[in-house]
Amino acid sequence: MTMKNIFLTLIAIIAVGSLFSCEPVEDRNSLPAMSLMSTDLNFTAVVNGNTIQLKNLTPDVIPYWSYVDSKGNELGHSNLNETTIPMPFAGTYTINFSAYTQGGSVTATKTVTISKNDQTLFSDPRWAMLTNGIAGKTWVFNMVTESPFAFVGGGYINKTVEGDWAWYPGSINDVSWSGVENKNWGEVTFDLNGGYNVKVTQTSLTTGSTVKTTKSGTYNFSLSTGAKNDRIILNGGIEMLHLNAYYNDVMSGFSFSNVRLIELTASSLRYAAIRNDGVQVVMNLVPKS
């Protein structure tokens, strides 16, 4: 199962499972005639590892729970008096508890913190190398010890398995003919703090421009056996970091939202932007110091 499928399964567990595992809802008219204030509500939200145990302690009400992440994304809801919800990601979550009576409804909230990710999801060392887990990891172009980009053949696999041809210029000076500027091209940050989070700050490809644009969103990290086809897929139209190499002018059709890893170590991130006819150009990144 790919990480994308695992992610979708987890969302289904959180958002769908709790939705349909509900007790029969009482008729609100059968409840005592009373009005409550939020300070009258009594409920608990207890963190136990990567789960949150919810319990309604307010008598004579119909309970309704909803829970959101730190960005306000709703993750699920339930009308059980007592339920346990899984939270695979570290982060801060808001629990909204609403109590319904004949007099209407009132809501109170609690904030809880999951301190660590469910490590069973991220046991492969490639996760730590890419993201540094909850803390996050920021990557920038290698503009010092090697060329920031390279060329490989359509049958090239990766820096470990290789195959087909590859040309990795030794330094930025070796690719001066390409029109690549030696400037700050921005950065890309991956983390696992509450979700699959990515932020890309991209410098304008226009020669001489230092204008930067920042976009944040989510990504999928699809791992393959032997790392022969590992993929980073950015969602919502976000693109991986790239620069104004000559292919921007004469070679259209490259995807920077679905890239294939050529090499991933603690100190190197190389990924191939693949054109629709299979031609590949490699971006060469290193951790931000």
Backbone bond lengths (Angstrom), bond angles and torsions (degrees), N, CA, C in turn:
res aa  C-N    CA-C-N  psi(-1)  N-CA   C-N-CA  omega(-1)  CA-C   N-CA-C  phi
1 M - - - 1.467 - - 1.520 109.08 -
2 T 1.321 116.66 131.15 1.456 120.15 178.71 1.503 110.34 -73.63
3 M 1.376 116.32 162.51 1.459 119.97 178.14 1.516 110.87 -64.21
4 K 1.340 116.93 -28.85 1.460 118.84 177.40 1.517 109.89 -63.42
5 N 1.364 116.25 -43.22 1.456 119.62 179.31 1.518 111.33 -67.45
6 I 1.348 116.68 -37.61 1.455 119.94 176.61 1.516 110.08 -61.30
7 F 1.336 116.42 -43.59 1.465 120.67 179.57 1.518 110.67 -60.48
8 L 1.342 116.89 -45.32 1.452 119.85 -179.54 1.519 110.98 -66.21
9 T 1.343 117.20 -35.47 1.449 120.32 177.18 1.514 111.26 -64.46
10 L 1.338 116.71 -42.11 1.459 120.18 179.49 1.514 111.39 -63.19
11 I 1.331 116.24 -41.86 1.457 119.40 177.50 1.521 110.21 -61.61
12 A 1.335 115.40 -38.62 1.460 118.39 179.17 1.523 110.93 -64.74
13 I 1.344 116.25 -39.61 1.463 119.97 178.29 1.509 110.73 -61.80
14 I 1.337 115.27 -45.09 1.459 119.61 -175.33 1.522 111.65 -73.09
15 A 1.338 115.12 -50.95 1.461 119.06 -168.47 1.516 113.47 -88.75
16 V 1.345 117.41 -30.06 1.451 119.53 -175.26 1.514 111.48 -99.48
17 G 1.338 116.35 -42.31 1.452 119.54 -177.19 1.510 111.99 -58.21
18 S 1.331 116.13 -44.64 1.454 118.87 -178.62 1.523 111.84 -71.38
19 L 1.325 115.70 -23.89 1.455 119.34 -177.38 1.517 111.11 -69.07
20 F 1.332 117.06 -38.71 1.443 119.92 -172.92 1.534 113.20 -100.23
21 S 1.324 118.97 -3.81 1.451 121.38 177.53 1.522 108.93 -96.75
22 C 1.305 116.68 65.17 1.454 121.32 -172.00 1.524 111.22 -116.16
23 E 1.331 114.49 148.01 1.448 120.32 172.95 1.524 109.42 -75.52
24 P 1.347 117.50 158.17 1.469 118.60 172.79 1.525 110.42 -59.32
25 V 1.322 116.59 132.78 1.451 121.06 -178.24 1.531 109.75 -81.81
26 E 1.310 115.60 129.91 1.458 119.70 177.72 1.525 110.80 -69.20
27 D 1.336 114.74 158.38 1.453 120.64 171.78 1.522 107.71 -74.62
28 R 1.333 116.48 122.69 1.453 119.80 -176.22 1.532 111.62 -61.42
29 N 1.354 116.55 -27.63 1.460 119.74 -179.18 1.525 112.73 -69.43
30 S 1.351 115.95 -17.67 1.464 118.78 179.69 1.524 112.29 -85.06
31 L 1.320 117.07 -6.82 1.458 120.92 -179.45 1.522 110.38 -81.36
32 P 1.331 116.99 159.16 1.470 120.08 176.30 1.525 110.60 -58.73
33 A 1.341 114.53 143.93 1.465 119.64 178.64 1.516 108.87 -77.27
34 M 1.337 115.34 104.22 1.457 119.32 -179.75 1.519 108.46 -155.52
35 S 1.306 113.40 158.33 1.455 120.17 175.08 1.517 108.08 -118.68
36 L 1.313 115.45 140.89 1.462 120.41 -177.92 1.519 110.23 -118.31
37 M 1.333 114.60 156.31 1.458 121.87 168.58 1.523 107.62 -108.61
38 S 1.318 115.46 161.41 1.469 118.52 -178.44 1.522 111.98 -58.60
39 T 1.328 116.71 -30.28 1.466 120.17 179.63 1.516 112.14 -70.94
40 D 1.346 117.58 -14.40 1.464 121.06 178.61 1.527 112.09 -82.92
41 L 1.305 117.15 -15.47 1.467 120.29 -175.06 1.526 110.77 -74.96
42 N 1.312 113.91 137.73 1.467 120.95 -179.47 1.523 107.94 -127.15
43 F 1.310 116.53 112.09 1.458 120.73 179.13 1.520 108.63 -153.81
44 T 1.314 116.34 162.03 1.461 121.09 179.83 1.520 109.87 -125.57
45 A 1.329 115.40 149.28 1.461 123.58 173.93 1.528 105.84 -137.10
46 V 1.320 115.72 100.58 1.458 121.59 -171.35 1.528 109.88 -110.14
47 V 1.321 116.34 125.02 1.464 121.83 177.47 1.518 109.98 -82.15
48 N 1.324 115.39 130.42 1.463 121.76 175.72 1.518 107.39 -134.25
49 G 1.339 115.40 93.18 1.462 119.80 -176.44 1.513 110.29 66.43
50 N 1.332 116.64 -117.67 1.459 121.78 179.09 1.524 112.14 -107.32
51 T 1.327 115.14 32.14 1.455 120.57 172.79 1.526 108.95 -131.93
52 I 1.340 115.46 158.07 1.460 121.89 174.29 1.519 106.90 -124.49
53 Q 1.317 115.76 123.71 1.458 121.70 -179.27 1.532 108.75 -97.08
54 L 1.330 116.26 118.81 1.458 122.65 -177.36 1.525 109.76 -106.52
55 K 1.324 116.33 136.99 1.458 120.46 -179.55 1.522 109.98 -146.15
56 N 1.330 115.63 127.62 1.455 122.45 175.68 1.527 109.57 -87.48
57 L 1.319 116.69 124.05 1.462 122.33 178.27 1.533 111.78 -115.26
58 T 1.312 116.05 11.34 1.462 121.28 179.46 1.524 109.00 -93.89
59 P 1.331 119.16 117.59 1.470 120.28 -176.43 1.522 112.57 -75.16
60 D 1.332 114.53 155.55 1.468 123.06 171.04 1.526 113.12 59.95
61 V 1.328 116.87 40.07 1.461 121.43 175.15 1.525 108.86 -135.67
62 I 1.302 115.43 158.75 1.460 120.74 169.37 1.526 107.09 -96.46
63 P 1.350 118.34 119.26 1.462 120.27 -176.07 1.522 112.20 -84.36
64 Y 1.307 115.36 151.93 1.468 121.03 172.52 1.519 107.52 -147.63
65 W 1.325 115.38 123.14 1.460 121.90 -179.32 1.526 109.59 -109.17
66 S 1.326 115.91 144.34 1.466 121.32 164.47 1.522 106.79 -141.85
67 Y 1.309 116.50 149.27 1.458 119.67 -176.12 1.517 109.04 -138.95
68 V 1.335 115.45 138.53 1.457 122.19 -175.20 1.517 110.10 -130.67
69 D 1.333 115.63 157.94 1.462 119.65 177.07 1.526 109.82 -87.11
70 S 1.327 116.42 -175.25 1.465 121.06 -174.91 1.520 112.88 -66.94
71 K 1.341 116.77 -17.22 1.462 120.82 179.15 1.526 111.93 -94.85
72 G 1.337 116.84 0.61 1.452 120.75 179.82 1.514 114.44 87.94
73 N 1.340 117.80 7.17 1.456 120.50 178.08 1.518 110.13 -75.46
74 E 1.341 117.22 125.18 1.459 119.69 178.59 1.521 110.13 -73.02
75 L 1.329 115.77 130.46 1.454 121.35 -176.41 1.521 112.41 -103.67
76 G 1.324 117.82 -21.58 1.452 119.76 -179.24 1.509 111.65 171.33
77 H 1.336 115.48 175.14 1.452 120.70 178.09 1.517 109.22 -157.20
78 S 1.326 117.02 164.01 1.459 122.29 -176.21 1.517 109.44 -162.42
79 N 1.360 116.58 154.92 1.459 119.85 171.13 1.520 111.84 -117.82
80 L 1.327 115.92 23.78 1.459 120.95 173.90 1.527 110.47 -73.30
81 N 1.314 115.98 144.48 1.462 119.16 173.15 1.522 111.11 -66.55
82 E 1.324 115.51 -32.39 1.462 120.43 -178.57 1.520 108.34 -144.27
83 T 1.337 117.28 129.46 1.458 120.67 -178.76 1.525 109.42 -155.67
84 T 1.328 115.69 160.84 1.464 122.26 176.95 1.519 108.10 -123.19
85 I 1.333 117.04 129.73 1.460 121.31 -178.07 1.522 109.79 -117.06
86 P 1.343 117.95 139.31 1.461 120.65 178.04 1.521 111.16 -82.99
87 M 1.319 116.34 141.35 1.456 122.25 176.14 1.531 107.90 -133.25
88 P 1.333 118.56 93.58 1.466 120.35 -173.24 1.518 114.85 -71.34
89 F 1.355 117.23 -19.71 1.461 119.59 -175.54 1.519 111.84 -106.14
90 A 1.327 114.97 143.56 1.463 120.22 170.51 1.522 109.25 -65.33
91 G 1.313 115.89 146.87 1.452 119.18 178.83 1.515 111.31 155.71
92 T 1.319 115.45 -179.76 1.454 122.37 178.49 1.520 109.22 -104.52
93 Y 1.321 116.35 132.34 1.453 122.04 -176.84 1.522 110.09 -126.90
94 T 1.327 115.83 146.36 1.456 121.66 177.82 1.522 108.94 -107.66
95 I 1.319 115.12 126.19 1.455 121.97 177.47 1.523 108.28 -101.64
96 N 1.308 116.99 119.01 1.461 122.17 176.92 1.525 108.79 -101.95
97 F 1.330 116.31 122.45 1.461 120.99 177.89 1.523 109.14 -115.51
98 S 1.332 116.06 120.15 1.461 121.59 178.30 1.519 109.33 -111.78
99 A 1.331 115.93 137.41 1.458 122.37 177.61 1.525 108.49 -115.78
100 Y 1.339 115.51 126.15 1.458 121.18 -179.66 1.527 109.84 -104.33
101 T 1.333 115.81 132.89 1.462 122.71 176.13 1.528 108.15 -134.87
102 Q 1.346 115.72 -179.30 1.460 118.31 175.15 1.523 111.55 -60.61
103 G 1.324 115.50 -29.07 1.457 119.87 -177.68 1.509 114.46 -82.40
104 G 1.332 117.69 1.20 1.457 120.80 -179.27 1.514 111.13 120.92
105 S 1.305 117.20 -150.80 1.460 121.40 -178.36 1.521 110.12 -134.16
106 V 1.310 114.47 156.31 1.449 121.03 176.89 1.524 107.03 -144.12
107 T 1.321 116.46 149.42 1.467 120.93 -173.98 1.519 110.76 -128.57
108 A 1.323 115.30 142.12 1.458 122.48 172.25 1.525 107.64 -132.27
109 T 1.311 116.81 158.90 1.462 121.07 -176.72 1.516 111.51 -129.54
110 K 1.301 115.27 153.96 1.458 123.24 170.25 1.525 107.64 -132.74
111 T 1.314 116.53 146.85 1.461 122.27 175.71 1.514 109.23 -109.13
112 V 1.327 116.13 131.16 1.459 121.19 179.70 1.524 109.09 -126.94
113 T 1.318 115.64 159.16 1.463 121.07 -178.58 1.521 110.13 -127.46
114 I 1.319 115.34 127.83 1.464 122.30 170.31 1.523 106.36 -93.33
115 S 1.324 116.85 121.75 1.464 120.18 -169.19 1.519 114.28 -82.52
116 K 1.331 117.87 -21.55 1.464 118.46 -177.44 1.522 109.84 -149.91
117 N 1.326 115.18 159.38 1.453 120.54 176.40 1.520 110.27 -72.96
118 D 1.303 114.81 158.65 1.458 120.20 170.08 1.528 106.86 -71.30
119 Q 1.316 116.56 103.14 1.458 121.27 -170.18 1.526 113.52 -64.79
120 T 1.339 117.45 -17.80 1.461 118.66 179.21 1.524 110.97 -65.39
121 L 1.328 117.10 -23.30 1.463 120.71 179.57 1.525 112.59 -77.96
122 F 1.329 116.78 -26.51 1.458 120.82 -169.43 1.536 111.98 -124.69
123 S 1.319 116.29 33.37 1.462 120.31 -177.55 1.523 112.37 -71.84
124 D 1.325 118.25 -25.58 1.460 120.51 178.06 1.531 108.81 -64.58
125 P 1.339 118.30 129.33 1.476 120.78 -176.19 1.524 113.91 -61.77
126 R 1.324 118.41 -17.20 1.460 120.19 178.73 1.524 111.89 -64.18
127 W 1.326 117.52 -29.69 1.468 120.35 176.49 1.519 111.08 -62.49
128 A 1.343 116.34 -46.95 1.461 120.34 -179.05 1.520 111.14 -65.67
129 M 1.334 117.16 -38.40 1.460 119.84 -179.24 1.526 111.31 -65.65
130 L 1.325 117.03 -37.45 1.466 120.11 -178.26 1.521 112.04 -78.07
131 T 1.345 117.39 -43.00 1.461 120.94 -165.50 1.523 115.77 -113.23
132 N 1.328 117.59 -20.80 1.466 120.07 -170.00 1.535 110.86 56.53
133 G 1.327 115.75 30.54 1.457 121.69 173.36 1.515 113.89 64.37
134 I 1.320 115.35 -135.56 1.457 121.96 -177.71 1.518 110.99 -63.76
135 A 1.329 116.72 -40.06 1.470 121.18 -174.50 1.523 112.31 -63.72
136 G 1.336 116.93 -31.66 1.460 120.45 -179.62 1.517 112.77 88.86
137 K 1.319 115.15 159.68 1.464 121.37 -179.53 1.524 108.84 -142.63
138 T 1.327 115.76 132.18 1.463 122.01 -177.90 1.520 110.11 -108.46
139 W 1.332 115.22 133.84 1.457 122.36 -178.36 1.527 110.16 -117.28
140 V 1.358 115.61 145.06 1.458 122.56 177.08 1.523 108.14 -134.74
141 F 1.334 116.72 165.65 1.458 119.95 177.78 1.522 111.22 -67.34
142 N 1.324 115.25 142.63 1.462 121.26 172.78 1.538 108.03 -79.58
143 M 1.313 115.77 101.87 1.464 120.66 -178.62 1.525 111.30 -108.54
144 V 1.350 116.58 11.98 1.460 119.81 -173.40 1.522 112.13 -118.75
145 T 1.336 117.66 -61.96 1.461 120.01 -171.34 1.528 113.34 -90.86
146 E 1.347 117.11 -20.00 1.461 120.48 179.48 1.515 109.48 -144.43
147 S 1.336 114.20 171.15 1.460 118.79 172.56 1.522 109.49 -64.89
148 P 1.334 117.90 145.87 1.464 119.80 177.80 1.527 113.57 -74.40
149 F 1.330 117.20 -9.34 1.464 118.37 175.55 1.519 109.84 -149.21
150 A 1.334 114.57 165.16 1.457 121.04 -177.56 1.521 108.71 -147.67
151 F 1.316 115.84 174.09 1.455 121.54 179.31 1.522 109.54 -123.71
152 V 1.342 116.97 139.64 1.469 121.51 176.61 1.520 108.27 -136.68
153 G 1.321 115.48 157.63 1.453 120.74 179.21 1.511 112.68 -74.85
154 G 1.331 116.09 166.07 1.452 121.21 -178.42 1.518 113.54 -62.37
155 G 1.361 117.88 -24.19 1.454 121.16 179.68 1.506 114.28 -97.74
156 Y 1.339 116.98 5.71 1.462 120.95 -179.60 1.525 109.29 -70.95
157 I 1.350 116.58 137.84 1.474 120.46 -175.96 1.520 110.78 -100.18
158 N 1.336 116.87 -69.55 1.469 119.52 178.18 1.519 109.91 -164.71
159 K 1.332 116.05 179.08 1.467 120.74 -175.01 1.522 112.52 -69.70
160 T 1.323 117.88 -15.74 1.459 120.72 178.98 1.525 110.90 -92.76
161 V 1.331 116.80 -49.01 1.459 122.24 -177.02 1.522 111.16 -87.49
162 E 1.313 116.71 -36.63 1.460 125.22 -178.95 1.535 111.80 56.48
163 G 1.314 117.88 -144.01 1.460 120.72 -171.22 1.509 109.41 106.81
164 D 1.345 116.21 146.35 1.459 121.67 -176.80 1.527 108.35 61.79
165 W 1.319 117.79 -164.46 1.460 121.02 -175.57 1.522 110.77 -103.02
166 A 1.327 114.47 158.49 1.463 120.43 177.75 1.518 108.70 -152.79
167 W 1.337 115.40 144.67 1.468 121.10 175.23 1.516 108.71 -130.71
168 Y 1.335 114.63 113.34 1.457 121.65 178.02 1.526 108.44 -111.66
169 P 1.322 118.70 96.51 1.474 120.61 -179.76 1.525 110.91 -56.59
170 G 1.323 115.61 147.29 1.449 119.99 -173.14 1.514 114.96 -73.39
171 S 1.326 118.40 -30.03 1.459 119.53 -176.88 1.515 109.50 -154.80
172 I 1.320 115.74 172.73 1.456 120.63 178.19 1.530 110.72 -60.59
173 N 1.324 117.63 -29.01 1.467 121.13 -179.06 1.520 112.15 -68.67
174 D 1.344 116.14 -25.69 1.457 119.93 -178.99 1.524 112.71 -74.23
175 V 1.324 117.98 -12.79 1.457 120.08 -177.63 1.525 110.80 -121.66
176 S 1.338 116.14 25.44 1.459 119.02 -179.62 1.521 111.26 -61.98
177 W 1.327 117.63 -27.56 1.457 122.06 178.87 1.529 112.16 -64.26
178 S 1.341 117.53 -19.40 1.460 121.04 -173.86 1.516 112.67 -79.88
179 G 1.329 117.52 -13.95 1.447 120.47 -177.61 1.508 114.19 86.90
180 V 1.331 118.43 7.88 1.461 121.40 178.86 1.523 109.36 -70.11
181 E 1.326 116.62 127.20 1.457 120.76 176.34 1.519 110.76 -83.28
182 N 1.312 115.05 143.51 1.459 119.94 175.63 1.528 107.88 -89.67
183 K 1.340 115.30 79.72 1.462 121.13 -178.20 1.522 109.53 -138.88
184 N 1.297 116.70 172.78 1.459 121.82 176.77 1.525 108.84 -72.58
185 W 1.345 115.81 111.58 1.458 120.22 -175.32 1.526 112.79 -91.80
186 G 1.318 117.26 1.52 1.459 119.98 -179.77 1.506 111.54 105.16
187 E 1.321 116.85 -158.07 1.456 120.87 -175.55 1.520 110.28 -160.13
188 V 1.338 115.27 159.98 1.456 121.68 175.74 1.526 107.77 -130.13
189 T 1.330 116.75 133.71 1.463 122.24 -177.35 1.518 109.76 -123.49
190 F 1.330 115.66 130.53 1.458 122.66 174.27 1.521 108.91 -113.77
191 D 1.340 117.05 141.13 1.458 119.74 171.15 1.521 109.95 -150.06
192 L 1.337 114.87 169.56 1.462 121.83 178.54 1.521 109.82 -122.64
193 N 1.309 116.56 37.21 1.460 122.18 -178.70 1.523 109.30 -91.36
194 G 1.308 116.49 91.27 1.451 121.44 179.58 1.510 114.45 84.68
195 G 1.321 118.78 0.71 1.459 122.06 179.43 1.515 110.79 164.61
196 Y 1.325 115.97 -176.88 1.457 122.20 176.69 1.523 107.65 -85.17
197 N 1.321 117.32 86.16 1.466 121.95 -171.25 1.530 111.24 -100.79
198 V 1.338 115.22 138.47 1.461 120.78 175.60 1.516 108.71 -138.23
199 K 1.323 115.96 144.40 1.458 122.43 174.74 1.519 108.38 -135.73
200 V 1.332 115.96 126.58 1.462 121.47 -178.84 1.518 109.07 -118.90
201 T 1.325 116.30 122.24 1.460 122.26 171.04 1.520 106.96 -106.53
202 Q 1.324 115.78 110.50 1.462 122.22 -174.23 1.519 110.33 -110.55
203 T 1.339 115.92 126.96 1.460 121.20 173.77 1.521 109.80 -79.43
204 S 1.317 116.18 144.25 1.459 121.71 -179.89 1.524 111.43 -53.85
205 L 1.326 115.90 140.52 1.459 120.89 177.40 1.523 112.47 -78.08
206 T 1.318 117.27 -8.86 1.459 120.74 179.23 1.527 110.35 -67.64
207 T 1.305 116.50 129.35 1.459 121.44 -178.87 1.525 110.60 -56.65
208 G 1.323 115.46 129.25 1.452 121.71 178.51 1.513 114.79 87.32
209 S 1.323 118.47 -13.18 1.464 121.30 -177.76 1.532 110.62 -85.98
210 T 1.319 114.63 138.19 1.469 119.88 175.93 1.534 110.90 -114.68
211 V 1.334 116.87 14.60 1.468 121.00 178.61 1.525 109.63 -65.81
212 K 1.331 116.10 133.40 1.458 121.10 -178.57 1.526 110.42 -117.65
213 T 1.324 114.95 144.92 1.459 122.12 176.23 1.522 108.52 -124.07
214 T 1.332 117.32 131.86 1.460 121.42 -178.72 1.522 110.03 -114.27
215 K 1.327 115.47 131.00 1.456 122.21 176.25 1.529 109.01 -129.77
216 S 1.324 115.61 140.30 1.460 121.45 179.06 1.524 109.47 -123.13
217 G 1.316 115.71 149.20 1.456 119.98 179.26 1.509 111.35 -176.80
218 T 1.324 115.44 -145.46 1.457 121.03 -177.51 1.525 109.79 -125.13
219 Y 1.319 114.34 166.68 1.462 120.39 -179.59 1.522 109.48 -145.48
220 N 1.322 115.30 163.83 1.454 123.06 170.24 1.520 107.95 -117.25
221 F 1.325 115.42 136.28 1.461 121.05 176.93 1.519 106.41 -114.51
222 S 1.313 116.17 100.79 1.458 122.40 -175.33 1.524 109.17 -95.62
223 L 1.347 116.12 115.53 1.462 121.45 -176.48 1.525 110.54 -100.01
224 S 1.322 115.35 141.98 1.456 121.34 -178.34 1.520 110.34 -120.83
225 T 1.319 116.31 160.40 1.457 121.62 177.46 1.528 109.62 -63.96
226 G 1.336 115.35 128.48 1.455 119.87 179.92 1.512 113.52 70.35
227 A 1.311 117.82 11.38 1.473 123.41 179.34 1.530 111.63 55.17
228 K 1.324 117.18 33.57 1.463 120.17 -177.45 1.527 112.96 -83.13
229 N 1.329 116.80 -19.86 1.463 119.49 179.45 1.526 110.43 -147.68
230 D 1.328 116.53 46.44 1.465 120.21 176.21 1.525 109.09 -68.69
231 R 1.327 116.03 138.96 1.458 120.26 -176.13 1.532 110.84 -130.00
232 I 1.327 115.52 143.71 1.457 122.53 166.31 1.520 106.32 -112.45
233 I 1.331 115.88 120.16 1.462 121.25 -177.88 1.523 107.85 -118.53
234 L 1.317 116.61 117.62 1.465 122.14 179.42 1.520 109.35 -94.48
235 N 1.321 116.01 136.69 1.457 121.56 -174.90 1.531 111.51 -98.60
236 G 1.322 115.62 159.46 1.455 121.25 173.19 1.515 115.17 72.79
237 G 1.327 117.40 26.26 1.458 119.86 177.70 1.515 114.92 80.62
238 I 1.337 118.24 5.53 1.466 121.18 176.78 1.527 109.10 -74.83
239 E 1.327 116.60 143.96 1.462 121.55 179.82 1.515 110.86 -118.48
240 M 1.330 115.07 148.69 1.454 120.36 173.08 1.522 109.41 -65.98
241 L 1.335 115.06 159.92 1.457 121.99 -179.48 1.527 110.74 -59.31
242 H 1.332 117.10 135.73 1.465 120.63 173.41 1.520 109.37 -151.41
243 L 1.340 115.17 172.92 1.467 120.57 -173.17 1.524 110.33 -132.85
244 N 1.318 116.04 177.57 1.477 119.23 -172.84 1.521 112.16 -90.62
245 A 1.329 115.70 58.41 1.458 119.91 172.91 1.524 108.89 -70.38
246 Y 1.323 116.90 170.47 1.461 120.38 -171.24 1.521 112.78 -62.62
247 Y 1.343 118.25 -23.70 1.454 120.02 -177.57 1.530 111.57 -64.57
248 N 1.329 117.73 -19.35 1.463 119.39 178.03 1.529 111.34 -63.92
249 D 1.314 116.29 -28.38 1.458 120.23 -177.10 1.527 113.24 -97.22
250 V 1.333 116.69 -36.33 1.461 118.50 -170.63 1.523 113.85 -115.74
251 M 1.315 118.16 -6.04 1.460 120.34 -176.65 1.526 109.20 -133.55
252 S 1.303 117.13 94.21 1.460 121.19 -178.99 1.529 110.37 -87.84
253 G 1.327 115.96 168.86 1.456 121.12 173.50 1.504 115.68 95.31
254 F 1.343 118.99 8.40 1.454 120.71 177.84 1.520 111.02 -80.47
255 S 1.328 116.17 141.87 1.463 120.96 176.10 1.520 109.64 -103.27
256 F 1.336 116.30 127.67 1.456 121.56 173.95 1.527 111.08 -111.09
257 S 1.335 116.27 8.94 1.463 120.44 176.03 1.523 112.05 -102.33
258 N 1.323 116.94 -16.43 1.461 122.26 176.97 1.519 106.67 -134.99
259 V 1.331 116.28 95.81 1.457 120.84 -173.72 1.527 109.96 -115.17
260 R 1.328 115.21 153.50 1.466 121.56 -179.56 1.518 109.71 -106.19
261 L 1.329 116.59 133.33 1.458 119.90 -179.06 1.526 110.69 -73.93
262 I 1.324 114.66 131.24 1.458 122.46 173.49 1.525 109.90 -96.71
263 E 1.326 115.44 -35.87 1.468 120.14 177.77 1.525 108.28 -156.14
264 L 1.341 116.09 137.64 1.460 121.38 173.17 1.524 108.38 -140.42
265 T 1.334 114.99 115.36 1.456 122.16 172.79 1.526 106.86 -133.65
266 A 1.320 116.49 -178.07 1.460 119.58 177.51 1.527 111.47 -64.25
267 S 1.339 117.17 -21.57 1.463 120.07 -174.72 1.528 114.10 -122.05
268 S 1.323 118.02 7.68 1.460 119.86 -177.21 1.526 110.85 -149.50
269 L 1.325 115.71 131.50 1.463 122.25 173.47 1.521 107.57 -129.11
270 R 1.330 115.76 107.01 1.456 121.31 176.43 1.525 107.73 -115.41
271 Y 1.326 116.05 129.29 1.456 119.27 178.42 1.514 109.86 -136.25
272 A 1.325 115.05 147.44 1.456 121.45 -177.22 1.517 110.00 -99.13
273 A 1.342 115.28 124.70 1.459 120.69 166.31 1.523 106.38 -83.39
274 I 1.311 116.45 125.59 1.465 120.88 -171.49 1.520 110.06 -109.75
275 R 1.322 115.21 127.70 1.459 120.24 178.05 1.517 109.22 -79.72
276 N 1.329 117.38 161.47 1.455 120.39 -176.97 1.520 113.53 -63.54
277 D 1.339 119.04 -14.82 1.461 120.43 176.10 1.523 112.26 -101.26
278 G 1.365 117.50 8.87 1.456 121.60 175.22 1.508 115.38 98.07
279 V 1.335 118.51 -10.93 1.464 120.95 177.14 1.526 109.41 -62.27
280 Q 1.334 116.40 139.84 1.453 121.17 -176.01 1.534 111.67 -123.88
281 V 1.325 115.65 136.94 1.464 122.21 171.30 1.525 107.90 -124.39
282 V 1.329 116.12 132.59 1.461 121.37 -171.71 1.517 110.88 -100.87
283 M 1.333 116.41 131.77 1.471 122.81 171.39 1.523 107.90 -95.07
284 N 1.318 116.58 140.76 1.467 122.56 -174.75 1.523 109.68 -119.49
285 L 1.335 116.96 107.13 1.460 122.44 -177.21 1.526 111.24 -115.80
286 V 1.331 114.54 156.49 1.461 122.23 176.13 1.524 108.00 -135.09
287 P 1.340 118.44 159.66 1.456 120.09 178.87 1.537 111.29 -61.74
288 K 1.312 115.88 142.08 1.463 120.97 176.50 1.513 109.47 -69.36
289 S 1.312 115.90 130.29 1.464 119.21 -177.60 1.512 110.65 -82.86
